[in-house]
């Protein structure tokens, strides 16, 4: 029974995240590269299977939860539900325009959050909890989508792939210079994007430095506490050994005292008889 539980736990915390990572990898390839239609269809079918599994996991947890309302409106569960939507099958039915479909497909990045939650990576959860880095990453993701759309709509110089490339290169303050803003609108958007990039990645650097410093201090504190505990345990063992030795000596003294009392009593009896 315990073995079956361990297998289920392993499949839930390691197998399902691995499946999501493979799905994200295939989706990324399909979004970046031009691939044959039959391969694209296989990727969509695989993604649909993963989405069905995630939806099943979501509704199973909803059924088992004590408060359905709290479960539905929990932020992590909302993200999990978004990550479980098969956009390739649903978006063409509700949006005949190709552009929003391309942008909304990147909402699958939320599956990475599902990976963190399912895999129970404590260090990542601790990082997000202490620094709020997940909020910064979500902000970066939204910024990329907004500026990508803005460049696509207001800058006719390049195509959507070059626009996305330029947004990433500019936001990360790399600036290779192979794609440059040419029109007035492009230059204004680029200036705003550069300022955002400098601020955002400065914040990320500060958050990571603070987190790593805290972890080092926490590790040092844990080491000191461990040393103190070991010292206390060692001294406690020595004290207990000394107490045990004293008790044995007291017992021997009591036995000797009892023997002396017995001898004295015998002597008194002999004197009284005479």
N, C-alpha and C positions, 0 to 999 in steps of 0.2 A: 504493500500500500504506500509506504513512504517512498519507495523507488518510483512508483507511478507519479506521485506528487512532484518529486524532483524533476522528472522528465517533463511534465507539464509546465513547471516553473521555468525550466531551461528553454523550452520552446516559446514560451510567452515573452520572456525577457531577453532572449538572444535570437531565436529563430525568426520571430516576427520583425524585429528591427533589421535583421539582415535582409529579409525580404523587401522591406521598405527601401533600404539603401540600394539594393539592386534595381528596384523600380525607379528610384530617383536618377540613378546612373543612366538607365536606358532612356528616360524622359529627357535628360539633359542632352544626350546624343541626338535624339530626335528633334530637339529644338534648335540645336546649333548646326548640325550637319544635314546635308541633303542625302536621304537614304531611300532605297527602293520602296515602292508602295506596299509590297508584300511584307517586308521587314517592319515597316511602320505599322501595318495592321497587327502583326504579332506583338509589337510593343504595346499597342493600345489594348489588346486583349489581355496581356499580362497585367497591365495597369488596372484594367477593370476587375480582374480577379483579386488583386491586392486591395482595391477600394471596397470590394464586397466583403472581404475578410475584416477590414477595418470597421466598416459599417456594422457588421455582425458583432464585433467586439464592443463597439460603442453602445448598441442597443441591448446587448447582454448585460453590460455594466449598469445601464439605465434601469433594466428590469431588477437587478440585484440591489440597487441603491436604496437607502432608506427614504431619502427625500428626493423625489423626482424633480422638483422645481429647482432645488439647489444644484443638482447634478446637471440639469439642462443649461442653467445660466452660469455655471462655473467657467472661467476663462479658458482653462486648459481643455475642458471638454468641448467648448465652442471651436477652439483651434483644431482639436481632433476631428470634429465633424467636418470642418472645412477641408482638412487634409484627406478625408475619406471620399470626397466627391469626385466622380470620374468626369472631369471637364471635357475630355475629347468626345464623349457621347452626349453630354447635356448641353454644352455651350452652342453647338451648331443648331440645336432645336430652338434656343431662345434668342440667339443673336446671329442674324445673317451677315453681319459685318465681320470681316476677318481680323481687323486690328484688335478689338477688345478680346477676341479669343486668344490671340497670341499673348497679350498681357496677362490675362487671367490664368493661363496655364502655369504661370510662374507662382501662383498661389500654392502650388504643390510643394513649395519650399517649406510649408508648414509641416510637412511630413517629417522633416528633420527634428522638429520639436517633439513629434510623436515618438521618434527613435529615442530621444533623450529620456522621455517619460517611461517608455516601455523597458528600455535597457537598464534603467535605474543606475545611470552613471552619477554617482554621488558627487564627484568632484565638479562635474558640469552643473548639477543642480545647486551645489554650494556656490559656484561662481555666479550663476544667475541670481540666486537669492541675495547674496551679499552686495553685488555690484549693480544689479539691474541691467546687465549687459544685453539681455534678451530684448529689452525695450529699445536699446540703441540699435541693435541689429534689425529689428522690425522697422525702425525709423529709416535706416539705410535702405532697406528693401523698398519701402514706400517712396523714398526719394528717387531711387533708380527708376521706378516705374513712372513717376510723375515727369521727370526730366526726359526720359526716353520718349514718352508720349509727346512732350512739348517739342523736342527736337524733330520728331517725326512729323508733327503737324505744322510747325512754324519755320522749319529750316529745309528748304528744298535742295540743298547742296549734296546731300548724301542719302543713301538708302537706310532702311531700319536697322540692318546689321551694323553699318558704320556708326549710326547714331548710338546704338547700344554700346558699341566698343568705345566711342568717344566719352560717353557718360561714365563708364567704369574707369577708364584711364584718367579722366579729369577728377572724378570724385576721390580716387585713391592718391591724387597728387603725383602720379607718375609722369604723365605728359610726354609721350614719345614724340609727338609733333608730326606724325604721319597723317593724322586727320586733324584739321584745324578749322576753327570757325571762320566763315567768310562773310556772312551777311550781318547786319546790325542785330537782328534778333538772336542769331547764334552767339554773337559776342556777349550780349547781355546775359543770356542763359549760362554761358560758360563762366562768366565772372561770378554769378550767384553760386554756381556749382562748385567752383574753386573755394570760395569762402566756406561753404558748407563742409566740403571735404577736409579742409584744414581744421575746422572746429571739431568735426565728428571724430576724426582719427586721433586728434589730441586727447579727446575725452576717452576714447578706447584705450590709448596708451596709459593714461592716468589710472583708469579702472583696473587694468591688468596689473600694473605696478603695485597698486594698493592691495589687490587680492593676493598676489604672490608674496608681498612683504608680510601681510597678515598670516599667511600660511606658514612662512618661515618662523615667525614669532610664535605661532600656535604650536608648531613642531618643537621649537626650543622649550616652550613652557611644558609641553607634554613630556619631553625628555627629563626636565627638571623634576616634574611631579613623579615620574617613574623612578628616578634616582632616589627621591625622598621616600617613596613607598618601599623601595627595595631596602634602603637603610633602616627604615622603621621595622620592616619585617625581620631583617637580620638581627637588629637589637632586641626585638621582641622574642625571637628564638633564643638568643643568649640569656635574656632575663628569665624566660620560662625554664631553660635548662638549669639556671642557678637556683630558681625557686624549687624545682624538682629535687635538686641536690640538697638544699636546705631541709626540705620535707623529709627526705630519707635520713639525714643526720638527726633530725628531731625524733623520728621514729626509733632510731637506734638508741638515742638518749633515753627515750621513754621506756624502751625495753630494758635497758640497763638499770634505770631507776626502779622499775617493777621488780627486777631480780634482786636489787638491794633491799627493797621493802620486804620481799619474801624472806631473804636471809635474816634481816633484822627481826622479823616476826618469829622465825624459828628460834633465834637466839633468846628472845623474850620467853617463849614457851619453855625452853630448856631451863632457864633461870627460875621460872615460876615453879617448875616441877621439883627442883632441888630445894 
